[in-house]
């Protein structure tokens, strides 16, 4: 439970009463009560209001707001307001302003505009966090601290350059070790003094965002920037904990956001929270994977859905409305995959600036007689009803998929072999194969205990960090099944190639070595030709993108390439290793092949779908609590669907009826069943 002051699924979102006149505040409260809203996120971007100058702090408006809401049964998720610094700070202390990728000093404006290595920003963000914590430490309404907002964005100023050099000295110790790690004898880049090192941007080593002359330098700068922003968060975290040690602290993450290593960040979050903004056409399997990643950041601990829109977004090229039922459907998708809160941005629509057309519980018309409000109120009532059964329930998975931000950075920075290689897309292909069978899956980091799983999948594990290969070998020796793919085991943590044959340190467990890697153009395809039938797999399937030309060293050949000069060479292998086995898929297959391969692997390990014979458009997810399983059946299709749920008696948690056999889900419909965990 996040905070037992409010022992239910929290329902609410961002509220900005300071943007409105006082005569509307009581109406807000009335409508919040109608909608079942019980948590308001306050003070997210109010630093300039709270601190009008360097010496003055004024929290009178915040006192009044928190008290007014609490008097009406509405609790507070209290932000520290440090997501955007005040104008006076930028005017008086220009070090607080970032320098962009092109080397230009920013002016005041926007948000995420503070240099993470600015002494000014760090000083005043700590001060205001401390003043807020001291002021509200005993307030019964405050449930959780929300530090800053959606951290992100890099800076390339002189403070960051100096901080980068200090960070490098701590990481490598000597300039000689740094030169070796970066392979600086290439292109005559040897450094003799620390102050010769400059930040990698368009003025030095990089261009077009992820193109770089020196992967080691650029990779380390991403590590440094992620760490710099994390240090800013930790400064506030520690100040808050000094005054309120028992209040949880979080900051809202952004799913697969590329710039920050969230597995490292999660170590310093008491609870993970994140903002879910899929597009109209985002595959619902991708949204599910993102929820599973957020849950996986803290080894399966329930997370907070901090933001979603009740209706539409405003920053995408085409901002579609959520069709009737979709807001409810997507909310339950989050709950099904581990969320213990459902919260929105925003509770009342702004009337000016860039988010005035972003959806809200209370629309511009200002009353409750809207489709969006009715749907929000209905969901609020249901969540209150479900809380006792669902709150703190866990997801139990026997399959883990490894995702690693540093590996992603290295893949994206690679100067070949293909611009078409997208790490996240390749991970999603494997996730989707499991999702399509309703197999519960955890998204995990390289530091996770692999022994928790029967099957571990590591798509495109290009970078092998120290100790990871040993973990994989121990896992497989002990009976686990490991699968990895093309372009794996190539480099170490410094992006230096592991010589002696790809896949480097993974070569022994996989029983293969790769001689070359062919890069296919987008219109080129090769064939995966099965040597014999494997479960449902037989015949041939398409593959593309990259093709590793591999030789076996003890591994069994499952399938061969069908085309080109390497026709007949292995493309899919499995190696017996100790009590387990290790699979290698040497190209990027079509989805039909992956569906069949992962079905075979799961069947061999006795990993069953949560439900069988489920229609394609229906998602099934499962949480477990107190010997009971909660099944979430969610129809993402535009047509009704019939779902077989088996003969074991189950209770529909939304209407109390007993269900068995088959049930019909309407378009965008949700049914939540509870029954005794099946042996």
N, C-alpha and C positions, 0 to 999 in steps of 0.2 A: 504494500500500500504506500502511495507516495507521501501522504500525510493523513493521519487518522482523524484530524479535525473534520475532514469531509470524506467519510468512508463510502464512497460511491464512484461511479464513472463520472469524472468531471465533465461539465458541459458549459461551454462559454466561448470566450475569445477576446481579441483585442478591442479595447474600448478607449475612445479618445474624447472624453467630455470637455477637455480644455479647448477643443475646436468648436464648441457650441456655447450658446448663451444659457444662463442658468434656468430660464423658463422651460427648457426642454428636458432637463435632467429627471424630473419626477415622471415624465412620460416614458423616458427610457426604462426606468425601474419597473413601471407598470407592465411594459411590453416584455421585459426580461422575465418577469414572473410568469406571464402567459406562455412564454416559450420554454420554460423550465431551465433557464440560464442560471447557473449557480457559481460560476467563476468568471471574473473579468480580469484580463491582462491590462495593467495600467502602467503608464509612465515610460512607455517604450522610447519615445522620441521627445522627451520633455526637458532635456538638460538646459536648454536656453531659458525655459520658463522657471525652472527650479533655481537656476544660478544666473541672475541677470548681469552680474559682473564678478570680478575676481574674488571679492570679499563677501558678497551677499548670497545667502541661501534662503529661499522662501518656499516652504512646503505646505502653506496654508490650503491651497486648492486640493492638494493630494490628501491632506488630513480629512478635509470635508468629503471628498469623494469616497475614500475608503470607509469612513464612518457611515455615510448615507447608504452605500451598498450593503454593508454588513448588517445594518439595522433592518434591511429587507431580505436577509438570508443569502446574500451574494458575497462570496469570498474573493480574495485578491491574489492573483499571480503578479508579483511586484517586480517590474523591470527596473534596472539601474539607470536607464535613460542615456547610456553612453554610446549608443549606435550612431550618433551624429553630434559633433562638438558645436558649441555656440559660436556665433559670428565674432563676438568680442575676443574669443580665444585665438581665432585665426588671424585677426587684425593685430593683436598684441604679440603673439608668439607664432611667427610663421613656420617654425620647425614642426608644428602640428600638421601642416599640410603635406600631402603626398607628392612625390614626383612620379609621373606615369612611365609607361613602358618605353615611350619615345624620348624620355628624358626631360619632359616639360613639368615645371612646377605648377601645381594646381592652385586655383583660387578657392575661396570659400564657396561651397555649394554642394548639392547632392547629399549623399550619405555614404557611409563606408569611406569617408574622405580623410580619416585620421591616420597619420603614419604610426605603425605599431611600435616603432623604435623611437618615437618622439618622447623625450623626457617630460615635456609639458603634458602630453596626453596621458602618460602613465601616472604622473603626479595628480592631476585633477580627476581622472577616472577613479583612482583609489580614494581620493578625498570624498567624492560624492557618494560612492558606494558605502563608505564608512558612516557618513552622516545619515544616509537612509537606514542602514542597519541599526544604528544606535537609536534612531527615532522610532522605528517600527518593530523593534525586537520583541516587544511583549504584546503587540497588537493581535487580538484573537482572529482577525480576518485574514491575516497574511499566511498563505499556504506554502509558497515556494518563491525563491528568487529566480528572476529571469535576467541574466547578465547580457547587456548590450543587445544585439539583434543581428542574426544572419551574418556572422563574421565572414569576411572574404575580401579579396583584392590585395594585390601586391604593391609594394612601394620600392623605389629605386633611388632614394635620396642619399645624401652624405651620411646621415645618421644610420641608415640601413647598411650602407657600405662598410662603415666602421663596425657596426654590430656583426655583420657577416664575417669580417676578418677575425673578430674575437671568437665567434662561434667556430670558425674553422680551426683556430689555434687549439680550442678545447677539444675538438673532434679528432684532430690529427697529431697534435703535440708539436711536430716539427714541420718546417717547410719542405724538408726532403720527403717525408711521408705523404704530404699533400701532393707534391709533384708526381710521386709514384702512383697515387690513387687516381689522379686526373690524367695520367699519361701525357704530361706536358711537353715531353720532347717532340711530340707530334707538332708540326708547324712552328717549332721554335718558341714554345710558350713557357719555358722553364722560368719559375719565379725564384728570386733570391731574397726578397724582402716581402713581408706580409702586406705592406701598403702598396705594392705593385698590383695587387688583385683588385679588380673592379667588378661591379655587379653585372650579370649577364642580361643585357637588354638590346634594343635595336641600335644602341650606340657602341656595342661591343661584340658579343658573340651570337646574339639571337636575331631572328626575324620571323615575321608572320606567326608570332605566338608560341609555336612549339618546334620551330626549326632552329637548330643550334650547331655550331661548329664543335663544341666540346660538351658532350653529354654529361660528363662528371661534374663540371662547373654548374651547368643548368639544373641538374638533379639536386645538387647540394643547395642551390638557392631556393628551390621549392621546399626542401626540408627546413631550411632556415626560416623562410617566410611563414610556413605553417607553424613552426615553433614560436616565432615572434608574436603572432596573433594569439597563440595559446598562452604565452606569457602574459599578455594583456588580460585575457580572461582570468588567469590564475591570480593575478594581482587583485582583481575584484573579488574573486572567489574567497581568497584568504582573508580579505578585509571583512567580507560578510560573515564568514565562519567565526571570526574573532568575537563578534557580537551575538551571532545566532547559530551556535554550533549544531542545534538540532533541526534547523530548517534546511530542507533540501535546496540545492542550487543547480540550475541548468542554463543552457543557452540553446537557441533553436538552430538545428542543423538543416541541411538541404539535400538529403538523399545522396546521390552520386556526385555531388558537387566536386569538381576536379581539383581545387586548389589546396584543400586541407586534408590532412591524414586523420580521419575521424576515429580510427581505432586508437590512435595516440590521444586524441582529445577525450575520448570516452572514459579514460582512466581518471579524469578530473571532473566528470559530471556525475552528480548523485543519481540522476535519472536522465536518460536520453530523451530529447524532444526534437521534433522535426516538422518541417512545413511541406505539405503535400500538394503540389500543383500540376497534376498531369494535364496534357492537352486533350482535346476532344477525341483525337485519334491515337493516343498513347495506348499500346497494348496493355490490357489489364494484367497480363502476366508480368509486365515490367513494373507496374505499380506494386504488385504483390512482392516482387523481388526486392524492391526498395524498402518496403515495410520490414521484410525479413532481414535486410541488411541493418536497419536501425535497431531491430531487436537483437541482432547478433553482436552489435558493438559492445554490449555488456553481458555476453554469454547467456542470452535468452531472457534477461530481465525485462518485464513489461516497460513500455515506453509511452511517451506523451505524443499524441497528435496535437501539436501546438497551433498550427494554422492549416486551414483549407478554405476554399471559398464556398459560400452557400449557393452561389449561382454562376457567376462568370468572373474571369480574370480580366486584366486590362493591358498586360504588357506583351502578350503574344501577337503575332501578325493577324490572326483570326480568333476572336474571343467569343467562342460559342457559349450559349446558355447550357447549363446542365439540364438535361431533359427531366420531366417529372419522374421522380423516384431515384434519380442518379445520385443526388447528394446523399440520400439515405443509404443507397447501395455502397457508395465509396466510403462512407463513414463506417459501415459495418465491415467492409474489407479491412480497414485499419484495425478495428477491434478484434476481428477474427485472427489477425496476425500479431497481436500482442499489445495493442494500444489500450491504455486504461483511462484515456481522456479523448474527447472529441471537441475540438475548439476551432474557431473560425477567425480569419481576418476578413471581415471586421464585423462588429456588432451593429454599428450605425454607419451608413455611407458618408464619406466626406463630401463636402460641396465644392472643394477647390483643389488645385494642384493635380499631380499625376496619378493619384489613385481614386479620383472621384467617380470613375466608372468601374471600379472594382466592386464586386458584389458584397452584400451585407445582409445580416438578418433583418435589420430595419432599412428598407429602401428609401429612396428620396421622397416618395409619396408620404412617408412618415407615419403610416398606420399599419395595423396588423392584417388588413384585408388584402393580402397578396399571396400568390402561390408559394413564394419562397418562405414567407413567414409561417404559413400553415405547415409546410413540410418540416421546418425547423422545430415548431412546437410539437408536432407529432413525434419526431425523433427524440426530443427532450423527455417526453413522457415515457417512451419505450426504454431509454437508457436508465432512467430511475428504477424502472421495473426490473431490469436485467442485472443491476449492479451486484446484488448479493451472490448471484450465480457465477458471474464472469470475472469480477474484480480479482486481480492477482493470479488468475489462471495462467498456466504455462503452455507453451507449444513444445511438444516432444517430437524430435526429428532424429532419424537414423542416417540421414544423408547431410553432409556438409559441403558447401561450395566455397572455395577460398577466393577471397577478393582482397587485393592489396593496393593501397594508393601509391606507394613508392614504385611498385611494379608497373602500375598504370603510367606514372610519370615517365619511367624509363622506356616503356613501349612507345608512348607518344613522342618522346624526344629522339627515338631511334632514327638514324639516317638511312632507312631502308628496313626491310626489303620491299615494303609496299605501303603506299599512302592510304590504301584501303583498309589496313588493319586497324580495327577499333576494338580495344580490349573489352569495354563494357558490353558491346554487341555480342562478342564471342562468349562472354560469361552468360549473357541472357539466353543464348541459344541452348546451353546446357540446362539452365534453370527452367526454361520453357518446356523442355522435354519432360522434366519431372512434374512441373505444374500441370501439363496436359493430362497427366495420369493421376492427379490429385495426391502426389507423394509429398509429404511434409519435408521441407528443406530449410536448413539453417545457412545463412550467409556468414562466414567466419573469417577471421584474420589468421595470419601465419603464426601468431603466438598462441592460438587456441589449442586446447588439448584434443588431439585427433582421436584419442581413445574413446571419446564419447560417441563416436560414429561407427557405423558399419562400412559406409562408403564415403570417400572423400574425393572431390573433383577439383582440379586446379587448372582451369583453362588458361592457356597462354602464360604459363608461369616462367616468363622470360628471365626474371631476376630471382636467383636463389640466394637467400640471405644465410648468414652463418647459422649452422645448426638445423636448418630446415630439412636438408636431405637426410640427415640422421633421424629426424622425427618421422619422416616418411618411411624410411627403411624399418624402423621399429614398429610402426603402425602396421605395415604390410606383413612383416615377420610374425606378428601376433594374430594374424588372421584377417586384417582389414583389406578392403579393395580400394586401390588408388587409381585414378585416371588423370592423365594430363595430355597435352596436345602439342601440335606443331609449335615451333618458336618458343620452346621451353628449355630451361636449364642452360641458357646461353651465356649469361653474365652473372657477376657477383654484385654485391650491394653498391659498388662504386661504378657499375656499368662497364667493367673490364671483362672481356671475354675469358671464360674458363677454357683453357686450351686442353687438347687431348681428345677432342671430339665432342660434338653436341650429343646428348643434352647434359654435358658437364657432370655435375655431382649427382644427377638423377640417372646417369647411364647404367649404373650397377643394378638398381632396383627395377629398371624398365627392361633391361636385357636387350638393348638396341643401341646403335650409334648412327648419327645422321651425317652424311657426307656433304650434301648441298641442300640449298633451299631455293626452289623455283617460285617466282612471283608471277601470278597470272593476271592478265588484264581483266577488267570487269566483264567483258563479253566472252572470256575463255572459261572452259570448264574441263575437268577431268572426271574419271569414273572410279568409284569404289566397287570393285568386283569381289563378291564373297567367294571364298574358296569352297565353302560348304554352308549349309543352312545353319543359322545361329538364332534359335528362338524364332521370332517372326521375320528375321532378316534373311533374305535370299536374293540372288540375282545381282543387280548392280544399282548404284545410286550416284548422284552427282556430287562433286566436291569442287572447291575453287579457292581463290584468294592466295594461299600459300600451299606449297607441296614440299614436305621434307623428303629427301631421298635417303631412306634408312636401310641399314643392314641389321640383321638379327645377331644377337650374342646370347642365345638361349631362349629368347622369346618365341612363342608360337605365332605364326602368321595367320591372321583371321581373314584379311582381305588384301587385295593387291590393286595397284593402279591399272586402269584399263587403257590409257592413251599415252601418247608422246614417247620419247626415247626411253623413259623410265617405266613404261608399261611392264607389268609383271613384278615390279619391286613392291615391297610391303607398304601398305598404307594404314593398316590397323593391326596391332599386335597385342598379345597378353603374355606376361611373364609370371610364372610361378615363383614365388619368393617366400621362403618360410612357409607359414600356414596360409598366406594370402596370395594376392595377385595384383599386378600392376599393368594397366592398360595404357597404350599410346595410340592416339589418333593423329596421323601425320598431315592431315589437311583439314579444311573447314567444310564439313559435310552439309548436305541438305537436311532439313528438319526431320524428314521421314526416317533417315538413317539414325539420327540421334534418338528419336523417339523409340525406335526398335532396340538400339544398343542399350539404352538406359533401362528399358523394360527388362531386357535379358539380365543385366547386372543386378537390378533390384530383385527380380524373381530368384536369382541364385542366392541372394542373401536373405530371402524371406521377408523382404520389405514390401508390404502390401499398400495399395492405394487406400486413402481414407474411406472412399466409397468406390465401388466398381460401376462400370456402364453408365457413367454420368454424361449427359449431353455436352457437346463441345463448348457451348457458351456459358456453362455453369461452372463456377468456382466452388470448391469445397475446401474448407479449412477447419482445423480442430484445435481447441485448447482443453486442458485437463486441470481439474481442481477437485480435491477431496474425494478421489475415486470415481468422479463423474467426468464424462467427456461432453464438451459443448461443440456441436457440429453447426457450422455456419454454411448454409446453402445460398449461393448468390448468383442470380441470373443476370449476366451482362448482355444478354441478347434482347432484341426488339420483339421477340415472340415468346409466348409461354413455353415452358419446358417441363417435362415429367422426369422426376428424379427418383430412382429406386433407393430406398433407405434401409432395406432389410427388414427382417421380422422381429428383431429385438425391440421391445417397447421403448418408446422415447416420448418425452413431453415437449411440446412446443412452448418455449419460454415466453413467447409473445401473447399467446391466447389461452395457454393452459390445457389445450387438447392433447390427447394421446395420438401418436402417429406411428405407423409402421407400413410396410409394403412400399408404396410409391406415393409421392406427393407432387402436386402441380405448382410450379412457381410461375407467377405472372411475369411479364416483361419487366426487367429491372427489379424483380421482387427478391425478397430475403426471407428465409425461414431459419430459425435458430432452435435446434433440438438439444435436449439434454438426456443422457442415458448413462447407465452404469458402464464403466470402462470394460470393453470386451477383452477377454483373456487371449 
